[in-house]
Amino acid sequence: MIQDGHMQLSYELDEGLVEFCTALHDNDFGRAVQYLERLSDPTLAEGMWQNLATLALTQNKLHVAERCFAALGDVSRSHFLRETIRIAEKYQQETGELTCKATIFTIKYCNVNWRC
């Protein structure tokens, strides 16, 4: 219910959108992905997948970002992230460290246009 001067207006909330935004706010990436996977309207979901991908990259959640780009049909970004994850996991097994700072930097700061 919104009070605008002497008029009261009521708007129906989109509970799904509220759920998605709450998941983003809470950094609950799994819940956000599950919500998007259940959406039946791909045009509505496209912007949400993009927002989730951007947030996932800023939080270094490369698996989530890879899933988002796959859902968006962005094969090159999805493949790049999958290979980055594979290399990072191999490096971690060999050294006990998880370091991919240069690649993560590249992903984050080239994400806007994907051109460096």
Secondary structure, DSSP 8 states (H G I E B T S, - for coil): -EEETTEEE-----HHHHHHHHHHHTT-HHHHHHHHHH-S-HHHHHHHHHHHHHHHHHTT-HHHHHHHHHHTT-HHHHHHHHHHHHHHHHHHHHHS----HHHHHHHHHHTTTS--
